[in-house]
Amino acid sequence: MTRGSTRVGLLRVQDALVALPVDVLREVVPLPERFDALPTDAPGLVGALLLRDSVLPVLDLGALCGRPSGDGPGAPMGVVVLVHEGRALGLLVDGVHDVVDLDTAALQPVADPGSRLFTATFARPGTGEIGSLLDPAAVLGHPGVLATTAGELGGTVFAADGGDTGSTQDPAHLVVRCTPASGVPLLLAVDVADVQTTLPALTPRPSPLSSALCLGVTDHGDVRLPVVDPLVVLGLPPADPSRAWQVLLVRSEHGLLALAFDEALDIVRVSPRAWSSPAPGSGRAGGAVRAVARLPHGHTLVLDVAAVLADPEISALTSLNTSVRAATTGGGADVPLHDPVVVFSARGTLTTPLAQVDGVVPFPPDPVPWVGGRSDLGALVTEHDVVPLVDLAEHLGRGRLEDPRRGVVLLVRPPAPDPDAEPRRLGFVVEGLSDIERPVWREDLGEAAAEERAPLVRTGSATGPLLPCVDVHGLAGRLLHPTTTGTAARRP
């Protein structure tokens, strides 16, 4: 959270967006089959439910605003537990969205806060949707509203053997569940101060960045960013990459990273006094687990986001955030799409078929010398091979890159001239990745012209730019096997 901002949880009440300060939110519980009656008929009070041996009165906030939940398109999603100044109350909600920072200066106070449940209005970051900021004291103090003493609900962290519980001075954490493709679900807690926002159910799209660590990419606003499997970060069996996920976004100095999870369970206060030291980590980010805490949902790993972001490969992924281009078609008519291409920069904007890219990795911090053939920039050592690195721009006649070490490597595995031989890989160093798109038009060159230059493609829209589409397989083959394929590079 930055100075001059307030961190809130965004909730949906019917079709209205409302927010509460995150320090009064405790957890979200499923909607019970029925609510037990209470000896009061206060407006909006629907009854009570039993939560860990505590009676929790539940209020229909929509009814207080003249729009009972029964008037909406469907049943409420669940109950949000609100705890403020030692009193607890449940609120019926139709959805739980992000944890975001609101600029205090941008909040618009309501005209008459003395008789209102809301203190201000705001524009939701990223979408501009108008929302209202709830005053927890006004909700709990509304005439006839029956609240209960918070008791256990006031500190939702439980230590083994009756130890300390969380208090309002302890950091709030978002608790999420992650499940390996085969295995027992795992609970993770992430400090809400590290969370920029959360995104609803999505399926990551395939990308050259995809690997066991990176499930693919997704869009957030105008940024395309990688989605990482936290189970792999922790050295555990990976999750099923084809399923739908929720993600939470964290920010490093390089860019945004999306961490995938099954379901958000709670926002709770995690007391460091209730932590246990974790066993030495075996994952790629050895210090990724700060502690183990016993929470209401079970033993939970407290994630150290700073340690996760310090992992070299994850740090490189955050630096590969790319701009999302608007894909309009001009007149509204459908435009036929061609096979996807990777859009990148190498002393100018170029493309190459996505199918020809074996992967994308950051430039290695310490490339090893390469003496086995043509290599301008040394070699990248992986678990399976040693990959020579070359400056793509130079080999296309565009001049040398100014600083290859700040670029990324397109890994290419062209077919071997001998069908019985194992294909080798080459790494083309470029300045950066821009996007992955399906061209709306592709130039059809004759065989003679195709030997002289790369075909052009049009991306983005029917009036988008014309960009060369480089045959990196062909160029890599000529560099790796010059005696069998020749040495000329096709100019874009």
N, C-alpha and C positions, 0 to 999 in steps of 0.2 A: 504494500500500500504506500502511495506517495504522500508527501506533505500536501495539506489542503484537499484531501479526499477522504471519503468514508466508504468502508467496505460493506457491501450488502449482499443478501441472497435474494434472487429474483424468483417470484412465485406467480402462478397463474390462478386467478379467481374468476371462473367462467372465462370470458374473453378479455378480461382486464389484467394488465401487468401491474403487480404490486411488489414492494421491496421492504425488507426488514433488516435492521443492522445485524451483521453476521454474529455478533457476540450475544444476541438473545436467542438465536436459533440453536436447537439442540439436536434434533433428529427428525426423520420422516418415518412414520409408521403406516403400515397398510390399513386400508379401510376395513373396519370390522363388519361382520355380518349384520350386526345391529348395535345401536347405542342404548345403554341403560338409562332409564329416566332419572331425572333429578327433581327435587322438590321446589322447582321454580319454573316460571314460564317466561323468563326474560327473552326479549326479541333476539332471535338468531341462535339461542342456546339449544343444540340438538340433543344433548344428553352427555353421557360420560363413557369412557372405556377404561379398562384396567391395564396399566402399563407397568410391568415389573413391580407388582404389588402396590402401585400408587394409583389412586383414582384421578383421572385426567378429564376435567370438563372440556367439551368440544364446542366451538363456536362456528356458526356458518357466517363468515364475514360478508358474503354476498347478501344475506338477509338483512344485515344491518344497513346495507347500502340500498335496500329496496329491491334486491334481485336474488331471491332464495335459490339455492343450488338446484332445486327441483325444476326451476324454469329454464335451466341450461340444456345443452344438447346431449348431455350424458351424466353419469354418476361421477362424483369427485374422485380424484386419483388416490388421495390419502390424507393423512393428518400431519401437519407440521407442529412440532412441540415448541412452544414459545416459553422461555423462562426469563423473568425480569424482576429484579429486586425481591427475590425469594418466593415469587408466585409463579405458578405454571398454568398454562392454558393450551388446548389444542385448537388449531385452525384448519377447517376444511379447505383443501386446495385442489385445483384441477390440473396442476402441473408444477414441477420444480425445475428451474432453469439454471442460470449461471450464478457464480459468485463473482461479482465485479466491483471495481472501484468507481465511485461517482465523484466527479469534481464538485467540491462543496460550493464553489463560486457559481456553478452552473445550475444549482438547485433553485427552483422557483417556489418561494413560500406560498401557501394557500392564503386566501384573503382573510379567513376567520378561523385561525387554528384553535381558538378556545373551545369550539363546539364540534370539532371535526376529529375523525380518526386519522387523517392524513396531514402531515406537516408540510409536504412539498411535492412538486411534480418534477420529473426529470426525463431526459431523452436517453434511451438505452444505448450504451456504447456499441458501435458496430452496425446497428440497424436503424437507430433514430426513433424507434417505437416509444410512444409516450407512456410513462409509468407514474405511479404514485407511491410516495414513501410513507409507510405506516408508522405511527407513533405507538410503541409497545405500551407505554404508560396509559395512553388514552384508550387503547383496546382493553387492557385489564381493568381500567377504571370506569368503563362505560356502565351507565346505570343498569343494575340487574344482572350484570355478567358475574357468574360464579367462577372464581379461580380456586386453586388449591395450593397449599404450601408445597414449594418445589421439592423439598426433601432429597431423595436420591436423584430425582430428575434434574436438580440444580447442578450436579456434578456428575456427568455421565461416564467418567472414567473410574474403573474399579480396580484397585490393586489387590494382588493375591494376599491372603491371610489378613484381610481387613485393613490394608494399608491406606495411604492417602487417596483421596478422590480429587478430581479436577475442580478448580474454582474459576471464578471469573477473571482471575489474574493469569491463568494458564493459557497457552496458545491454543486457538481453535484449529482443529484438523478435519479435513474431509476424509471420511472412511469409505473405501471402495472395495469391491470384490473382483478378483481376477481368477479365472479358471483355466488350467492347462488343458490341452486337447484330450489328455487322459490323466486324471489325477484329482486330488482334493482341492476345492476352492481355497484361495489364499486371500487374506485381508491385508490391505495396505492403508496406512494413514499418511496424508500429505498435509503439511502446514498450509492453511488457507492463504497465508502471506505469500506463498510461492505460486499460488494458482491464479492465473490471469482470468480464465473463464472455463466453463465446461460446454461441450457440444453434445446434442442428443444423438440418438442411434444413427450410425452411419456404417457403410462398408468401404474400407480404404480401396482406392483404385490402384491397379497395377502400375508400376513405375520402374525405370531403370535403377531406382534406389532400393527396390524391394530386395529383401534378404531375410534371414532368420530373425534379425534384429528389427528391421523396418518392414511393417506390414503393408506399406504402400503409402499413398498420399491422400490428402483431403484438402478442401478449400475452406478458408475462414476469411470472410470479407473479400479483399482483393489479393489474398496471399495463399499460395499453395504450399503446404508444409508436410513434412514426413510424420507418419504415425508409427510410434515405437511400441514394441511389446515389452512391458516392464518385467515380465517373467524371464525373458532372455537376459535382460539387464542383471537380474539377480542370479543368473546361472541355473535357472530351473527349466524344465521342459516347456516348449513354446505353446502358445494358445493356437486354436484353430484359426488360420488366417482368413478363411472364407466367411466367417460369421459377421454379424453386425455388432458394432461396438458403440459405447459412449467413450468420449475422450476428454481429458482435462489438458489445458494448455499451460505450459510453463515457459518463461522467457529467460534466455541467456543473453550475454552481451552480443552474441552473433545473430540471434533470431528466435523464432518460436519453435517449440517442440510439442507434439501431441502424444500423450501417454494413454494407451488404450486400456479400458477396463470393462467389466461386465455390467456393473450396477453401482450407483452411488447409494450408500446405506444411511449415513449419518453425517452431521457436522457436530463434533464433540470437542470438549476441552480435554486435552491430554496432559496430565500432570507429569513432569519429569520425575517426580518422586515415585511414580508408579512404573517407571521404566526398568527393564532388565537389560543388561548388556547382551548384544547378540553374539552368536558364535561367529568366528572369523568367516568372512564372506568368500564364496568361491566363484561369484559372478564376475562379469567383465569389469563392473565398477565395484571393487572390493569393499569400499566403505559406504555402499549405497543404503545399507540398513543402519539407521542411527540407534535403534533400540527395539525391544519387543515390549508391547503394552497389553495388558489384559483389559479389553473393552467389553461393553455389553454383548456384542456380537461374537466375541471370542478373542483369542490371542491374535494380535495384529502387529505387523511389521511397520515401524515408523520410518518412512522413506526420507533419506537425506538427498533432497533435490540438487543441492550444490555438487555433491559427489557424483550424481548421475550425469549432470551437465559437463563435468570435468573429464568424462571419458572421451578419449580422442575421436573415436568414430561418431559418438553422439554429438560432440561439439561440431564436427564437420557437417553432420546432417542439419543442425540448426542454421548453419551458414548457407544452406542450399534452398532457403525459402525463395520461391519464385513468384512473379507477378501473374495474376490470373487475367487473361485478356477476355474482353467481352466477345462472345461468339454470335454476333448477329448476322443476318443474311441479307440485309438491305431491303428488299421489297416484301419480306415475309414469306417468300416462296421457299420450299425445301431445296437445299443445295446438296448434291451427292458428295459424300465424304469418302476420302481415300484412306489407305493404311496410315496409322499414326506415325508422326515424326517427332524427334527430339529437336527442340529449338535451342541453339546455344550460340555463344559469341566466341569468335577467334579472329580478332582484328576485323570485325564485321559480323553481322548476324547470318548464321547458316542453319541448315537442318540436316538431319540424317534419318533414315528409317529406324524406328524404334526397335524393329526386329533385329537390326544389326548391332545393337548395343547390348553387351553382355552384363554391364553394370556400370555404376558411377561411384567413384571414391575420391576423397580429397587427395591432393598432392602429398606424397609422403614427406614427413619432416626430415628424414635422412635417407634419400635414395642411395642405393649401392651402385658402385661403378659397373658398367656393362661392357663386356668385350666380345660378346658372342655375335655381333652383327651391328646393324645401324641403330644407334640410339643417341639422341642429342642430350638427354637429361638424366641418364642413369637408369636404374631399374627399381621397380616396386616388388618387394618380397612378400608373398602371401603364404598361406598354409599349404597351397597346392602347387605353386609355380613361381617363377621369377619373370616378371613382365617388363620388357624394355619400354621406356617412355620416350615419346617423340613430340615435337612441337607441331601440331596439326597446321597452324597458320603458315608456318614456314614451308611445309611440304606442299601447300596449296598455292605457293607463290605470293602470299600476302604479307611477308615479312615476319620477323621473330616476335614472340610475345614479350611484352616489357618485363613482366615478373611472373614466370611460370609457377613459382612456389605459392602464389596466391590463387592459383587456378584449381580446376578439378580434372580428373582423369576419366575419359570415356574408355572403358575396357571393351575390346573388340576381339572376337574369336573367329577369324575367317576360315573357310574350309581349307583343309590341307590339300596340296596338289596330289599327293598319294592317298587314295581312299583308305588304305590300310594304316596310315600314320595318324597319330594323335594330333588334333588341331592345337596350334599354339595361340597365345594371346598377345596382343599389343595394346599399349596404353597411349591414347591420343590426349595430350594436354591441351585444354582449352581454357578460356578466361572464366566461363561460368555457364550454368544451365539457366535457360529462361522459361521454358514451358514444354509441355507435351501436348500436341494438337493433332487433329485429323484435318489434313488439307481439304479445302473446298474445291481445289483445281490442281492438276498436275500436268506438266508439259509432256507431250508424247514425242520424244526425239527419235529420229531414225537411227539405225545402227551406226552410220558414219559419224553423225553429229554427236552421238552418245560417247564416242571415243575421244571427242575433243573437249567436251565440257559436261558439267552436271546439269540435269534437267531442273527447271524451276517449279516451285510449288507456291500456291497462295494459301495463306493461313489466316485464321481469325474470322474473316467475312468475305463476301463476294467482292469487296473493294479493298481487301487487305493487301499487304505488301507481297511482292514476288521475291522468293528467297531460293538460293541454290540448295539442292538436296544432294549432299555428298555421299558417294558410295564408299563408306569407310571400310567395308569388307574388301572391296577391290583394292583400295589403297594399302590397307594393312597386308593383304596378300602379296602385293608387289614389293613391299618393304621387307617382309619376313622371308619371302622366297624369290629374290630378284632373278635367279638363274632360270626360273621356270615361268615367271609371269611378266618379266620385263620390269623396267624401273620408272617409267613415266608416270607422273601424277596427273590425274584428271583435274583440270582447272575449273573452279566453280565460276 
